């Protein structure tokens, strides 16, 4: 992952704020810099490699990561939410 993704012809930008997500993704993070004239420039934050003698690089850590990935595969997907109701409905998310 590049730290950010653009959607809808650049009208929507999704940022990944955590580098090396959960120690398994090895992804970059990003921040948005808003300059003069509202020019938006994404700046990448690359993950640091683990030190050679760190617990993250040990075989036991690799087994832990494999166990966690297996657990995530077996987990049921998060159910989708319905669309918010009209703004006049006090029970809708749009009311908040």
N, C-alpha and C positions, 0 to 999 in steps of 0.2 A: 504494500500500500504506500501511496506517495505522501501521506499526511493530510491530503484533502482531495475532494472530488467535486467537480462542477456538474450541475444539472440544469435543465431548462434553459439552454443556451447561455449559461453563465449567470442566470438570475438567482440561482440557489447554490450555495457552497456548503458542503459538509466537511467539518474539521475533525480530525482524529487527534484528540488532546493527549493521549497516553502513548508514549513510545514503548515499543516492545511489550505490547499489551499482554498482561498475565504471564510474562516470561515466555510466551509461545509464539507470538505473531511476528516478531522482528520487524515491526512496521515503524515508519517515521511518524512523528506528530507534526503539528503545524500551528501557527498563529497567523492571524490576519493583521496586516499593518495598513491602516487607513491614512492616506496622505492628503495633501492639499488637493482640492478639486475632487475629493472623494475617490481618489484612485486607490484601489484595493490590491495589495500585493501579498500573496501568501509566502510565509517564511517557514522553511522546513526545519524540524528539530529531529536529528537522527539519533537512534539509540546507541548507547555505548556498548561495545562488546564486553562480555563478562571477563574479569581477570582470569588468567590461566589457572591459578590455584584457588579460585572461588568455589563456594558450594554450588553455584549455579551451573558450573561446567562439569560437575561430578556425575558419574554414571547413576548414582542414586537420584539425583535431581532429574535426569532424563527419564527415569522410570516414573517419578512423581508426575511429570508433565504428561507422559503417555496415559497414566491412570486418569488424570484430569480430562484429557481429550476424550477418552472412552466414556467417561461420565457425561460429558456434554453431548456426545452422540446419542446416548440412551435417553437423554432428557427430552420430554415432549416440547414441541415448539410453543412459544408464547402466543396466546390467542390474539387475533386482531381486534382492534377497537372499532366500534361503530363511529360514524361521522357525528360531529357535534350537532345538536339541534339548533333551532333558530335562537337568536339573541334574546328573545322574549321569554324563553323557557328557563325558569330558575334552576332546573335540575341539569342543565347542560353545561359542558365545559366552557362554552362561549360566554356564559353568564359570569364566570369567574374573571 
